[in-house]
Amino acid sequence: MERFAVIGLGRFGSRLAKNLAASGAEVIAIDRDRRIVEELRDQVTLAIAMDATDEQALKIQGIDQVDCAVVGVGHNFEANALATVLLKSMRVKRVISRSGNDMQAQILRRIGADSVVSPEDEAADRWAHRLMAPFVIDHQEIAENYALIQMAVPESWQSKTLAELDLRRKHKVTVVAIRRRLQTSSESGVDSYEERIVDVPLPSSRLTSEDTLVIAGFNDDLAKLPR
């Protein structure tokens, strides 16, 4: 089981901590505000009201043993930077820090943050893609101008195999996975549905109107896919 520390429990930090815990991870949530900590206590492994710039206190709580620490402090950049430096000096395997602007991001990278997250920018980017390409269910940038998207199967692709579509040659994109909705029957005879992932789609995989495709490619090529 992976162990995470989430420092700073504002809207971003609290949601991240709860989602990680709900996914089965061990989560230590930290904030100076005791009220926020109490609200989160039953939803994570451990919730602590403490100063995250206190190295000794962090070590007592075992923060130096986590697999990843996320510094989500958004309103106090000095505390954010100090916590980042402390975590790196404690040799935490991976430290991800939140930035409010490009200058903060540059500083955090220079002082050792392994990754920098800008929630507002990323949310705005995702919504821009959704508004410009409403046929896309989800858009996740994984490198500069290269993304992973989820989209329903266009009508012109339905009932065809991946070999017949030849998407790599015709559209310069790759189908990474297929989310497939399958009908099942219970002992009571009531039909229900469950979703399964075809994680290694084959050339012979035939697409249906119920499928959702996970596709990787450059943004310009993804934008040209049929609706």
N, C-alpha and C positions, 0 to 999 in steps of 0.2 A: 504493500500500500504506500502510495506516495504521500509525503508530508509537506504541507505548505504553511507558510506564515503570511498573513495579510496584515499589513501595518497601515492604519488609517482607515476608519470605517465610515466614510461618507457614503454617498449613494453608490459610487463605483466600487469601493472596497467592500461594503456590506453585501452587495449583490454578488460580487466575485466570490467572497467567502462562502455564502450560502450555496451558490451553484457548484463550487468545488466539493463542498461537504455532501451535497445531494448526489454527486457523481461517485461518491464512495471514498473520497480522499480524506486524510487526516488533516484538519485545519486548525491552526492556532490564530485567533483573531485578536488584534491589539489596537487599542485607542486610548487616548488620555481621558476621554469623556466616559465616565462610569455609566451614565444613563444609556448610551448607545451600546456599550458592552453588555449590559443587562438584557437589553432587547434581543441581542444575538446569541445569548448564552446557550439556549436550548437547540440552536440550529447548527452549531459547529462543535468540534471536539473540545476546544478550550477557548474561552474568551477572557481576556485579561485587560484591566485598566492599568496602564503603566506608561512611562516615558520611554519611547522607542529609541531615544538617543542615549540611554543608560546601558552601556555595554555589559556591565555585571548583571543587571536585571535580565537582559536578553539571554545571557548564558544560563542563568538559573532556570529559565523557562525552556531551555533546550532549543533556542532558535538557531544556534550554530549547527544543529544536527538536521535541519530540514533540507529537503531536496531543492526547494525553491522558495524564495521570499519575494513578495510583491509589496513595494512601498507605494501605497495609494494616496498618500497625503497630498491634497490639492490646494489647500489654502495657505500653507506655510512652506515655501520652497527651501528655506534654510533647514528646517527640520527634516524635510525630504532628503536633501543632499547629505546631511549628517548621518541619517539612518542608512543611506546607501553606502557611504564610506565605511561605517561601522560593520555592516553586514559583509562587505567585501574583505575587511580586515579580519573578520571572524571565519573567513573561508567558506562562507555559504556557497553551495555549488552553483546556484544561479540566482541572480538578483535582477528583478524587473522593476523599473521605477517609472512613476507617472510624471509626465511633463505637461505644463500648461501652454507652452509655446516653443518655437524652434530654438530659441536661445537656451532655454532650460534643458531641452533635449540634448543639445551639444555639450552643455556642462555636465549633465548626468553621465553621458557616454565617456567623457574625458576623465571623470573620477571613478570610473570602473563599472557602471551599470552594464550588465550583459545585454539587456534589451530595454527599450524605452517605449512606453505606451502613451498615446494621446487620445483618450476616449472620445472627446468631443469631435476631434478631427476625423477619427475613424468612423464614428456614427454618421457624420455629415457625408463622408465619402460613400458609405453604404447606401444612404438615402438618395444621394445623387444618382447612383447606378440604378436603384430601384425606380426612381422617377423617370429616368431616361430609357430604361429597359424594363417595363412592368411585367414582361413575360418571365423575368428572372426571379426565382423565389428567394435566393440568397446569393450574395457576392462576397467573396473573401479574398482580399489581396494577399498573395503569398510572396511576391517579389515585385520589383518595379515594373509596372505595366503588365504583370502576369498574374492571373487570378484563377480561383476555383469557384465555379458557380453551380447552383442547383436550378434546374428548370424542368417544366413539364415537357412531355414528348410532343413536338409539333405534329399537327395532323398529317403532314406529308411524310413523316418518319414512321408513323404507326403501322404495325404489321410487317415491318421490314427488319432484316437482320443488320447487325453492325457492319458485316462484310458488304452487304448491298449498299449501305449508306456511304461507306468509305470516307468517314468524316475527316480522318487525318489528311488525306490527299485533297479532298474537295474543300474543306473548311479550315484546315490547319489546327484542329483541336483534337483532344483526346478524351474519350469517355473513361473516367476513372472508376466509377461505380454506378450501379443502378439500384435505386430504392424501389422495391416491388411490393405492391399490396396484394396479398394472397387471401383467398376465401377459405375459411375452415369451418367445419361442422362440429358442434359439441354433442355430447351424449343425448341431450334433450332435443336434438334436431334443429336447434336454432343456429342459423348461419352467422358467423362473425368474421372479422378481418384482422389480419396481422401484417405488419410491415417487416420485410426482410431485405438484407443488403446483399446484392450480387457483387462481391468485392473485387472479383477478377472477371469482368465481362469477356466473353469469348466472341470471336467473329460470327459464330452461329447464334448468339443471343438475339432473340426477336423481341422488339419493343412493342408495348401495348399502351393504350390511352391512360392506363392506371399508373404507369411508371413515372418516376422522377429521376432525371439524369444528373449525375455529378460530372461536370466537364471542366477540364483544365485547358488554358490557352492564353494567348496574349489578348488584352482588352479589345484591340481593334478587330481581331478575328471573332471574338465572342459576340461583339456588338452586331456582327453581320449574320449571325445565325437566324434561321427562320423563326417567326413568332409562333 
